[in-house]
Amino acid sequence: MESGDHSWSLALANIRDDMTPLLDALERQDGAYTLETVTPGGIRSYEVIRSIKTIVPWDASLLELTAIGARSSTKVISFTVTEGGYYLDHHHRLDAANPDLAADLQGELNTIYGAMSAILRARAAANGGPVTLLNCDNLRHNGERFHDGLLQFLELRGETSLKQWVSAHTRSPNSMVDRITPRPTDEVRARVAQACGAPDPCAIMAESFIQWVIEDDFAAGRPALEKVGVEMVKSVLPYEEAKIRILNATHSCVAWAGTLVGLDYIDQDCARPDIRKMAFDYVTQDVIPCLTPSPLNLENYRDTVLERFSNPNIQDSNQRVAADGFSKIPGFIVPTLQECIARGVVPHATLVLPALFFLFLQRWAKGELPYAYQDGVFDAAATRTMLAGADPLRAYCADTALWGTLAGSAQLELPLREAVVRVQDWLAQQN
């Protein structure tokens, strides 16, 4: 838009009502909001983002969202739901027992599948034409996994004709997006008000680094994203694997470790040589051998990630990053374990991560975490039962939702027991 191309604009919506105050505030500002970016050196910049032209008010039946999605002028429907929002098991099959998903199979609109089905049903009925469904989150193979999940959902609902329409008229390219963006705070809003001379209740802060890689597979045209720094590629896989295993898994590692020693923010975690070494060793000893060869310089990528995490100006909380461990263990960490074991290598450095999470869960069960733990897929009651048993670590290792084919194996349990002891010894030295 700033370059003079006004042929595309954004409409913003949410499928739940938990963000209604933000949408209302954006509506009052005609969709504009202030973005504060900060470099590792602490240089802050301010920009007003004006690409959102329509705010879609939430309603329980998603009528306005469905109407906009059904229009032929809508060419791309992008969405971010995070890992737990796909409701996929380790075989990438829908977890139909999940209450939200089960309700949507009966016609409710709680999940991305229920909402997208409603949109595409209306679009097909209105002859709205082909459309691209673009994921913007951290699920591995996100486009493929979502597309498969949507088709499974429609099959379970018995919507054969809509399933055929979706197969013929939609594309779901894989993508990888990377920018640390903490939850908005009053401090950010205060800085923006001072720097810009006016308050902005919708102000948000992010790091200066940004990377967005998208497979160039669109059904009905797209903006010229490559002109503004988006990498349009044939395959996103090597970028995705590097980001998920090096950045995302390392992020969780330092958040769990930092929480266990009483720290609040990611930069505080990375300022500790012992925690930084856990992350460095995990990437260096296990991940880089798994991902080599790669079009990326993996050592440089590792060092850049740790530098970004060390930025004290971001103030990214351990609470935010430590969330959703029951999705992150299978999504971010298990592939490296599986590949190391297949090569005959014991992944000692990687096993530190699930050891940290196990001890983190024990603190959670005792009510000893300094914040509320948030997880979109875990069963709190079942987790408490697991941790209260005679051998909680064995029960932890037997959880197929966490470990897939490694669940219950000696190749997982024995070295993980050793890793838990190592982490317990490390924690004992903190007192």
N, C-alpha and C positions, 0 to 999 in steps of 0.2 A: 504493500500500500504506500509506503513512504517513497518508493521508487516511481510511483505513479500508476501502478497496476491495481485497479479497483474492481477487477473482475471476480474476486473472491472475498468472502467475509465469513466470520464465525458467528454461529448461534450457540449459546452456552446453556446447558441444562444439567439437571441432576435427577437420577431416577428415584432418589429418596428425599425426604423432606428435612434431612439433618443440616443442609446448607442453605436453607431458605433465608436466614438473615443476611448471608453474604450475597445471595442473588438479589435480594431487595436493595441492598446497598449499591451493588453494581448497576442496577436498573436506574437508581437515582443519579448515577454518574454517567449514564448513557454507555455503560460497558467499559469505560476507561478506568485504569488503575495504574498506580505507580510501582515500578519494579526498581528495587535497590539491588545493585550487584556489588560484590566486594572481592577484591583480589587477595591472594595469600599475603601480600604486603600491606593490606589494610586500606587500599585506595577504594573509595566508594563512589559509585556513579548512579545517576537517577534518570529514568526514562519513563515516559507515560506511554503505556501500551493501549492502542486504540483499535485493535483488530476485531474485538468483539462488538458486533453491531446489533445483535438481538439477544435479549435475556429471556429465556423461556421459563415462565413461572411454573412452579411445581403444582401438580394436582394428582390426587390418588389414582386416577385412571390414566395418567400421562397423556391426556388428550392433545394438548398443544404440542408436546414433544413428538407424538406420533404423527400429527398433521404436518409438522415441518419435515420430519424424516421421510414422509411419503411423497413430498413434492419432487418433481423431476429436476428442479433447479438445485436440489441437494445432491451433491455428487460424492461427498465423502462424509462418513459418520465415524468420527474418531472417539476413543473412549479410554479411560484409565480406571481399572477396578482393583489393581494389585493382585498378588498371587492367589490369596485365599478366595477372591471373588469369582474364580473360575470353577470351583467345586469339582476339581478333577482328582482322581486317585493316582497312585503311582503307575497304573496302566493307562492313564489319560482317559479314563472312563468317568462319566458323570457320577457323582455321589448322590444318587436319587433319594437317599435316606436323609440328606440334610434338610432340616425343616423349611428353610427359605426356598430351596429348590423344589422340594415336594409340593409346597404351596403354589409355586409358579406352574408346576405341571398340572395343577387344577385350575389355572387361570389367573392367579395373582401376578403381581408385577414387582417382585422383590429383588430379582437378580438381573444381570446383564442379558441372560437368555430370555427371560420373560419379557423384558423391555424391548429387546431387539426383535423378538418374534412379533410383538405387537406392531412395531414400526414397519417391518418388512411385509407383514400381512396386509397392512393398509397400503403400502407402496405397490405391492403386486396387484391389489384390487383396483388401484387408481392408474395402472399402467405407468408407474413412475420411472421405469427404466432401470438400467444397471446402476450399481452403487458400490463404492469401496468401503469396507469395514476395517478401520485402521486402529490397531492397538497401540497404546503409548505407555507401556509399563514393562515390568521386569520378568514376566513369564518367559521361560525359554521357548523358542519357536512359537511366539505368542499368536501370530496370525493363524498358523496351522492349527494350533491347539484350540483356539477360540472357534474357528470354523468347524472343526470336528465336533466340539462340544455343542455348538448350535444345531448341527445336523442330528446329533444324538437326542437333543432336547425335543426337536420336532418329531423325530421318530417315536419317542416315548409318548408324545401327545397325539400320535396318530395323524399328524398333519402332512400326509404324503405329498400333496400337490404343492404346499408351501416349501417343503424340503426340496422338491425338484426345482422350484423357482429360484430358491437361494443358490443351489448348485449352479444354475445356469446364468444368473444375473449378478452375482457378487464376487468380489475379490477380497482376500484377506492377507495382504502382504505382511511378512514378518518385519519387525522394527526393533531398534535398540535406542533408547533415549537415556541420556546421562547428564544430570545437573543436580547438585545437592541443593535442595530447596526446603529449608526448615519450615515448620508451622509458623504462621504469622504471630507476632507478639506485640505487646504494647510498646516495647522498646523500638521496634522497627517503625511503628506508626509515629512515634515521637520524633525519631530521626528524620523521617520523611517530611513531617510537618515543619521541622526546623529548616531542613535543606531546601525545601520547595516553597515554603512560605504559606502553605495551606494544608489543612488536615486531609487525610485520605484513609478512611476506615478499611479500604480494600488493599492497602499497600502490602507488598510482600517482598521478601529478600531472598536472593540466591547467590551462589558463588559465580564468579566471572566465567569459569570454565563451562563450556556447553558442547555436547556432541549428540548428534541425532543421525542415525543411519537407517534408511528405509529401503526395502526391496522395491524396485521400480515396476510394480505390477498393479496398476490402477484400472478400474473398470470403465470409468466415464470421465477421464481427464483429471488433472490435478493442478494445483498452483506450481509455479516455477520455484519450488523449494530449494533447488540446487543453487539459485542465485543468492540465497541468504544463508549459506553455510551448511545446509543439509546434505549429507552424503547419500546419493541415490545409487544403489548397488544391485548387482545381480543376486548376490547371496549375502545375507547379514550374519551368517553363522559364526565366522571367526571373530567378528566384533562382539557379537552377543556372548560367546563363550568367555572371552577375555573379561568383558564387563561383569558378567554374573559371577564368575569364579574369583576374579581378582578384586573387583570393587565391592560387589554386593556381599560376598561371603566375608571379606575382610572387615567391612563395615559392621556386620553382626558380631564378628569375633571381638573387635575392640569394645563394642557396646556392652556385650555380656561381661567381658573381663573388667571393664571400667565400673560397671554397676556393682560387681562383686567386691571391689575395693573401695566403694563409696564415692565414686566420681559421678559428675552430672552430665558432662559434655564430651563429645567425640574428640575435640582438640586436647582436652585434659588427658584422655586415654592415650592419645598418640604422643603426648609429651613425656609419658613414662617409658623409659627404655625397655623395661621388661614386657610391657604390653605391645609396644611397637615390634619387638623381636618376635613375639608370637605370630603376628600378622606377616612379618617379613619372611620368617621361616616357612610358614604355611605356603606362601606363594612360591618361594624360591625352591624349596625341596620337593614339593608335590605338584603344584599347578603348572608351573612352567614346563617341566618335562611332559606333562599330559597334553599341553596345547602346542608343543613344538612339532612341526614347523608352523609358523603363523605369519600372516602379512604384517602383523604389528610387532614392534620391538617390545617384547613382554617385560624385560627388565626395566625399560624406561616407563612403561605403563604402570608397573608396580610402584616405582619411585614417585611418579606423578600422583598416583592415588594417595599414597601416604602423605605427600606434601599437601594435597587438598584437604585431607582429613585433619591435618595439623593446623589449619587456618583458625586462629582464635577468634576471628571476627564473625564466623558463621554462626557460632553458638547453636550447633545442632545437638539436640538432646539425646542422651542414651535411651531415654524412654521411647522416643520415636523410632530409633534404629533397632532397638532390641525387640520390637514387636514382631508378631507373626512367625515365631520360630518354628512352629509346626508346618509351615509352608516352606520356610527357608532351608531347613535341614534337608528335605528331599530335593528341593529345587536348586539350591546353591552349592551344597556340600557333598551329598551322596555320589554324584557323578565322578568326582575326583577320587573318592574312596574306592568306588567300583573299578575305575581304570587303573589305579595303583595296584590293587589286589590282583587284577587280571594280569598285570606285568610281573607279579611275584614280589612286589615291593610292599612293605608294611608302612602305611601312611601315617607315621607317628605325628608329624607336624599338623596334618589335617585333623586327626582325632582329638587334638586339643580343643577344636571348636565345639563339637558335640559334647565334650566333657564339660566345657564352660556352661553350655546350655543346660545340661543335666543339673549342675550345681545351682545354676540360676533358678531352675524350676523348683528345686528343693527349698530355696529361699522363698519363692513365691508361695509354695504350699504352707509354709510356716508363717506367712504374713510378714516376712522380713524384708521384702523389697521396698525401696524408698518411693515407689510410684506404683500405679495400677498397671499391670501387664495387660496388653491388648493383643488378641489373637483371633483372626477371623474364622479359623477352622477347628481349633482344638476343643475337646470336650473337657470342661473343667472338672466335672465330677469324676470322669474316668481317669483323668490325669492324677487327681488326688488319690484315687484308689491304687493306681500304679505305684505312686511314690510311698504309699503307706504299707506296701507288702513286705514280705520277709526279705526279698532280694529286689529292691526297686530298680537297680541297674540292669538286671537280667530282663525284667519286664520292659524297661525302656528299650533295650536292644531287640526285643521281640515284636515291637510295634511295626507292623508292615506298612502302615501309612507313612511312617517316618523313613524306614530303611529299604522298602521294596524287597528285592531279592536277597539283600544282605541280612534281613531280619532273622534273628535267632541263630545266626552262624557264629562259630568259634572265631572266624576270621575278623568279625566285628567285635564280639564281646570281649575276647581276651585282651587285645591291645587297647580297647576303650577303657577297660578296668585300669590298665596301667596309666593311661592318660588322665583318668579321674584322680588317681593317687598323686600324679605329678602336679595337677592343678591344686589339689587339696594341700600339698606340701607348700606350694607357692603362696597360697592364701594364708597358711599358718605363719609364714614369714612376715606377713604384713602387720601382725599384731605386736 
